[in-house]
Amino acid sequence: MNIIDRQFFEFAETIKNLSEKELYYRIRKSFDAVPAETQKSCMDFFNQFNYWGRLDPDNGVYEEIELKQKALSEHIDDFIWLYERLCDYRSKKTLYAILNNWFCYDFVTASQTCEYLFDEYFDLDIIQCSRDEVVVDLGAFTGDTVLSYIRNFGADCYKKIYCYEITPSTFEVLAYNLGTYDRIELRLKGVGDEIGTMTVSENAAGSSANTLGFGGAVNVEVTTLDIDIDEPVTMIKADVEGFEQKALLGARSHILHDHPKLLFSVYHNNEDLWKIPRLIHDISSDYKFYLRYKSSPIYPTEITLIAV
């Protein structure tokens, strides 16, 4: 056992020994000790999105802390399960950094584990690609991930790329940005675990945070990868604002039979961090797991689970 193991398992033991009420107030006390300017940054960030709950102490709203406490209290054994299956100590320290940030606003460890060397998704120590790659980009946005892929591996290093995007105005930008590249197919569709029609729910923070829902003004077709792509795929990237679990389940056959490299965002709620690895493991138990994140250490987001 090394210092990273020791820190993580001591953390886990602490969580297990605290009652839900004690854990909640420990997190609140830690938040109270954060400088006022940083507190405001956290509140503004949490309240801008609908992912982690609201935080507004002046009005007695501590939903974000309540949800973190609930995730830690109810799922510490799931986080231990994940820790024991992570395949490098960089990943293990990243998981510890994220959870300790939830618990006591530990910005130091989060700073130590933030990704600076590689582009998001494409850790070149883990991800290797060939000219036969069939890449699926779920949540393609304006093409930023595809362009990053090409920068890292080359325009000749794929057989085909499928891009899925749900917002029509963003889809137009996507088409413009990738218009000069060959063998890229763009699909104005959502991807989940069943076919149907949903609507685009717009987020005031920007179109990159738009989600699938009901009751919006813009309809969008929703499909599954198993139905929509009839050839083997070698890589699936998913950043679909909380729809990752459904997209994963809708690609079950591809995952089981093709064993694609999986690059999944696991930060849009407090559940995906442990549950998406569980779902992948349940489909195909031979995947190896890694964690990377690339965002502010004040509250780690842009967390990617890499499964190969």
PEBEL-V370203 format. One record per residue. N is the residue number from 0. PSI is psi in radians with two decimals (NA if undefined). OMEGA is omega as a letter, one per 40 degrees, with the letter a starting at -180 (* if undefined). NEAR is the number of other ideal C-beta (glycine too) atoms within 12 Angstrom. Layout:
# PEBEL-V370203
n=N psi=PSI omega=OMEGA near=NEAR
n=N psi=PSI omega=OMEGA near=NEAR
This chain:
# PEBEL-V370203
n=0 psi=2.33 omega=i near=11
n=1 psi=-3.03 omega=a near=12
n=2 psi=-0.58 omega=i near=14
n=3 psi=-0.79 omega=i near=26
n=4 psi=-0.80 omega=a near=20
n=5 psi=-0.78 omega=i near=15
n=6 psi=-0.77 omega=a near=27
n=7 psi=-0.83 omega=a near=34
n=8 psi=-0.50 omega=i near=24
n=9 psi=-0.71 omega=i near=18
n=10 psi=-0.85 omega=a near=34
n=11 psi=-0.71 omega=i near=30
n=12 psi=-0.67 omega=i near=15
n=13 psi=-0.81 omega=i near=21
n=14 psi=-0.76 omega=a near=36
n=15 psi=-0.54 omega=a near=21
n=16 psi=-0.07 omega=i near=14
n=17 psi=2.38 omega=i near=22
n=18 psi=2.86 omega=i near=14
n=19 psi=-0.73 omega=a near=21
n=20 psi=-0.77 omega=i near=14
n=21 psi=-0.74 omega=i near=19
n=22 psi=-0.76 omega=i near=30
n=23 psi=-0.82 omega=a near=28
n=24 psi=-0.46 omega=i near=18
n=25 psi=-0.73 omega=i near=28
n=26 psi=-0.75 omega=i near=36
n=27 psi=-0.73 omega=i near=26
n=28 psi=-0.70 omega=i near=17
n=29 psi=-0.69 omega=i near=25
n=30 psi=-0.69 omega=i near=33
n=31 psi=-0.46 omega=a near=18
n=32 psi=-0.16 omega=i near=16
n=33 psi=2.44 omega=i near=26
n=34 psi=2.55 omega=a near=14
n=35 psi=-0.69 omega=a near=14
n=36 psi=-0.69 omega=i near=11
n=37 psi=-0.65 omega=i near=21
n=38 psi=-0.80 omega=a near=26
n=39 psi=-0.70 omega=i near=19
n=40 psi=-0.74 omega=i near=21
n=41 psi=-0.83 omega=a near=35
n=42 psi=-0.80 omega=i near=30
n=43 psi=-0.72 omega=a near=19
n=44 psi=-0.88 omega=a near=25
n=45 psi=-0.74 omega=a near=31
n=46 psi=-0.28 omega=i near=24
n=47 psi=-0.48 omega=a near=21
n=48 psi=2.98 omega=i near=29
n=49 psi=0.55 omega=a near=24
n=50 psi=-0.82 omega=a near=32
n=51 psi=0.05 omega=a near=33
n=52 psi=2.76 omega=a near=25
n=53 psi=2.70 omega=i near=25
n=54 psi=1.94 omega=a near=33
n=55 psi=1.35 omega=a near=19
n=56 psi=-0.58 omega=a near=22
n=57 psi=-0.46 omega=i near=13
n=58 psi=0.31 omega=i near=11
n=59 psi=0.40 omega=a near=12
n=60 psi=2.00 omega=a near=17
n=61 psi=0.57 omega=a near=27
n=62 psi=-0.72 omega=a near=24
n=63 psi=-0.72 omega=i near=35
n=64 psi=-0.69 omega=i near=39
n=65 psi=-0.74 omega=a near=27
n=66 psi=-0.64 omega=i near=27
n=67 psi=-0.76 omega=i near=41
n=68 psi=-0.76 omega=a near=32
n=69 psi=-0.75 omega=a near=26
n=70 psi=-0.76 omega=a near=32
n=71 psi=-0.77 omega=a near=39
n=72 psi=-0.76 omega=a near=30
n=73 psi=-0.33 omega=a near=20
n=74 psi=0.36 omega=a near=29
n=75 psi=-0.60 omega=i near=31
n=76 psi=-0.57 omega=i near=18
n=77 psi=-0.66 omega=i near=29
n=78 psi=-0.62 omega=i near=38
n=79 psi=-0.76 omega=i near=25
n=80 psi=-0.80 omega=i near=21
n=81 psi=-0.81 omega=a near=37
n=82 psi=-0.75 omega=a near=34
n=83 psi=-0.22 omega=i near=21
n=84 psi=-0.07 omega=i near=27
n=85 psi=2.45 omega=a near=34
n=86 psi=0.03 omega=i near=24
n=87 psi=2.77 omega=a near=23
n=88 psi=-0.33 omega=i near=23
n=89 psi=-0.74 omega=i near=26
n=90 psi=-0.75 omega=a near=37
n=91 psi=-0.75 omega=i near=34
n=92 psi=-0.57 omega=i near=35
n=93 psi=-0.78 omega=i near=43
n=94 psi=-0.79 omega=i near=47
n=95 psi=-0.74 omega=a near=40
n=96 psi=-0.74 omega=a near=39
n=97 psi=-0.86 omega=a near=46
n=98 psi=-0.64 omega=i near=41
n=99 psi=-0.48 omega=i near=35
n=100 psi=-0.75 omega=i near=39
n=101 psi=-0.71 omega=a near=41
n=102 psi=-0.83 omega=a near=37
n=103 psi=0.39 omega=i near=30
n=104 psi=0.87 omega=i near=33
n=105 psi=1.79 omega=i near=28
n=106 psi=-0.39 omega=a near=26
n=107 psi=-0.91 omega=a near=18
n=108 psi=-0.63 omega=i near=30
n=109 psi=-0.65 omega=i near=33
n=110 psi=-0.66 omega=a near=20
n=111 psi=-0.49 omega=a near=23
n=112 psi=-0.10 omega=i near=34
n=113 psi=2.43 omega=a near=31
n=114 psi=2.13 omega=i near=32
n=115 psi=-0.38 omega=a near=15
n=116 psi=-0.76 omega=a near=16
n=117 psi=2.79 omega=i near=24
n=118 psi=2.69 omega=i near=26
n=119 psi=2.39 omega=a near=32
n=120 psi=-0.55 omega=a near=42
n=121 psi=1.21 omega=i near=33
n=122 psi=1.94 omega=a near=31
n=123 psi=-0.16 omega=i near=19
n=124 psi=-0.35 omega=a near=17
n=125 psi=-0.78 omega=a near=30
n=126 psi=2.09 omega=i near=32
n=127 psi=2.46 omega=a near=18
n=128 psi=2.76 omega=a near=29
n=129 psi=3.13 omega=i near=17
n=130 psi=-0.14 omega=a near=16
n=131 psi=0.16 omega=a near=20
n=132 psi=2.36 omega=i near=35
n=133 psi=1.82 omega=a near=30
n=134 psi=2.40 omega=i near=45
n=135 psi=2.16 omega=a near=48
n=136 psi=1.82 omega=i near=43
n=137 psi=2.13 omega=a near=47
n=138 psi=0.91 omega=a near=42
n=139 psi=-0.35 omega=i near=41
n=140 psi=-2.17 omega=a near=35
n=141 psi=0.20 omega=a near=27
n=142 psi=0.18 omega=a near=31
n=143 psi=-0.68 omega=a near=27
n=144 psi=-0.70 omega=i near=39
n=145 psi=-0.76 omega=i near=44
n=146 psi=-0.63 omega=i near=27
n=147 psi=-0.73 omega=i near=27
n=148 psi=-0.82 omega=a near=36
n=149 psi=-0.69 omega=i near=29
n=150 psi=-0.67 omega=a near=19
n=151 psi=-0.55 omega=a near=25
n=152 psi=-0.34 omega=i near=27
n=153 psi=2.64 omega=a near=14
n=154 psi=-0.21 omega=i near=21
n=155 psi=0.14 omega=a near=16
n=156 psi=0.72 omega=i near=27
n=157 psi=2.63 omega=i near=31
n=158 psi=-0.71 omega=i near=22
n=159 psi=2.62 omega=i near=26
n=160 psi=2.26 omega=i near=38
n=161 psi=2.24 omega=i near=37
n=162 psi=2.25 omega=i near=40
n=163 psi=2.30 omega=i near=46
n=164 psi=2.48 omega=a near=42
n=165 psi=-0.32 omega=a near=45
n=166 psi=2.04 omega=a near=35
n=167 psi=-0.77 omega=a near=24
n=168 psi=-0.66 omega=i near=21
n=169 psi=-0.64 omega=i near=31
n=170 psi=-0.65 omega=i near=30
n=171 psi=-0.72 omega=i near=18
n=172 psi=-0.72 omega=i near=22
n=173 psi=-0.83 omega=a near=35
n=174 psi=-0.68 omega=i near=24
n=175 psi=-0.80 omega=a near=15
n=176 psi=-0.52 omega=a near=25
n=177 psi=0.15 omega=a near=31
n=178 psi=-0.39 omega=a near=15
n=179 psi=-0.03 omega=a near=14
n=180 psi=2.50 omega=i near=26
n=181 psi=2.79 omega=i near=14
n=182 psi=0.54 omega=i near=23
n=183 psi=2.17 omega=a near=31
n=184 psi=2.20 omega=a near=28
n=185 psi=2.34 omega=a near=30
n=186 psi=2.09 omega=i near=27
n=187 psi=1.39 omega=a near=26
n=188 psi=2.69 omega=i near=38
n=189 psi=2.79 omega=a near=44
n=190 psi=2.21 omega=i near=47
n=191 psi=-2.54 omega=a near=36
n=192 psi=0.08 omega=i near=26
n=193 psi=2.78 omega=a near=23
n=194 psi=2.68 omega=i near=19
n=195 psi=-2.80 omega=i near=21
n=196 psi=2.31 omega=i near=20
n=197 psi=-3.03 omega=i near=28
n=198 psi=2.79 omega=i near=23
n=199 psi=2.09 omega=i near=33
n=200 psi=1.98 omega=a near=26
n=201 psi=2.47 omega=i near=25
n=202 psi=2.32 omega=a near=23
n=203 psi=-0.35 omega=a near=13
n=204 psi=-0.31 omega=a near=18
n=205 psi=2.82 omega=a near=16
n=206 psi=-0.37 omega=i near=26
n=207 psi=-0.33 omega=a near=29
n=208 psi=0.15 omega=i near=28
n=209 psi=2.57 omega=a near=36
n=210 psi=2.90 omega=i near=35
n=211 psi=2.41 omega=i near=39
n=212 psi=-2.66 omega=i near=25
n=213 psi=2.60 omega=i near=16
n=214 psi=-0.01 omega=i near=13
n=215 psi=3.07 omega=a near=21
n=216 psi=-0.36 omega=a near=14
n=217 psi=2.06 omega=i near=25
n=218 psi=2.61 omega=i near=21
n=219 psi=2.41 omega=i near=33
n=220 psi=2.43 omega=i near=26
n=221 psi=2.34 omega=a near=34
n=222 psi=-3.05 omega=i near=31
n=223 psi=2.68 omega=i near=31
n=224 psi=-0.60 omega=i near=43
n=225 psi=-0.57 omega=i near=30
n=226 psi=-0.66 omega=a near=21
n=227 psi=-0.41 omega=a near=28
n=228 psi=2.09 omega=a near=32
n=229 psi=0.23 omega=i near=14
n=230 psi=2.77 omega=i near=21
n=231 psi=2.49 omega=i near=25
n=232 psi=2.62 omega=a near=34
n=233 psi=-0.22 omega=i near=33
n=234 psi=2.35 omega=i near=44
n=235 psi=2.08 omega=i near=46
n=236 psi=2.35 omega=a near=45
n=237 psi=2.08 omega=i near=46
n=238 psi=1.47 omega=a near=39
n=239 psi=0.65 omega=i near=44
n=240 psi=0.88 omega=i near=39
n=241 psi=-0.03 omega=i near=34
n=242 psi=0.20 omega=a near=37
n=243 psi=-0.70 omega=a near=42
n=244 psi=-0.76 omega=i near=33
n=245 psi=-0.72 omega=i near=34
n=246 psi=-0.69 omega=i near=46
n=247 psi=-0.82 omega=a near=45
n=248 psi=-0.56 omega=i near=28
n=249 psi=-0.09 omega=i near=36
n=250 psi=0.35 omega=a near=43
n=251 psi=-0.80 omega=a near=26
n=252 psi=-0.76 omega=i near=24
n=253 psi=-0.75 omega=a near=34
n=254 psi=-0.75 omega=a near=38
n=255 psi=-0.74 omega=a near=21
n=256 psi=-0.54 omega=a near=16
n=257 psi=-0.39 omega=a near=27
n=258 psi=1.00 omega=i near=24
n=259 psi=2.71 omega=i near=39
n=260 psi=2.35 omega=a near=38
n=261 psi=2.20 omega=i near=43
n=262 psi=1.62 omega=a near=45
n=263 psi=2.27 omega=i near=45
n=264 psi=2.36 omega=a near=42
n=265 psi=0.72 omega=a near=45
n=266 psi=0.07 omega=a near=34
n=267 psi=0.00 omega=i near=33
n=268 psi=-3.06 omega=a near=30
n=269 psi=0.07 omega=a near=35
n=270 psi=-0.65 omega=a near=27
n=271 psi=-0.54 omega=a near=39
n=272 psi=-0.65 omega=i near=42
n=273 psi=-0.54 omega=a near=36
n=274 psi=-0.66 omega=i near=30
n=275 psi=-0.77 omega=i near=42
n=276 psi=-0.68 omega=i near=42
n=277 psi=-0.79 omega=a near=28
n=278 psi=-0.75 omega=i near=34
n=279 psi=-0.81 omega=a near=40
n=280 psi=-0.66 omega=i near=25
n=281 psi=-0.57 omega=i near=18
n=282 psi=-0.80 omega=a near=27
n=283 psi=1.88 omega=a near=25
n=284 psi=-0.04 omega=a near=17
n=285 psi=0.11 omega=i near=14
n=286 psi=2.52 omega=i near=29
n=287 psi=2.44 omega=a near=23
n=288 psi=2.47 omega=i near=39
n=289 psi=2.66 omega=i near=37
n=290 psi=2.38 omega=i near=46
n=291 psi=2.65 omega=i near=41
n=292 psi=2.68 omega=a near=39
n=293 psi=1.43 omega=i near=28
n=294 psi=-2.95 omega=i near=26
n=295 psi=2.43 omega=i near=18
n=296 psi=-0.15 omega=i near=29
n=297 psi=-0.71 omega=i near=27
n=298 psi=1.76 omega=a near=37
n=299 psi=2.15 omega=i near=38
n=300 psi=-2.84 omega=a near=34
n=301 psi=0.75 omega=a near=29
n=302 psi=2.21 omega=a near=42
n=303 psi=2.22 omega=i near=42
n=304 psi=2.12 omega=i near=48
n=305 psi=2.10 omega=i near=43
n=306 psi=2.15 omega=a near=39
n=307 psi=NA omega=* near=28
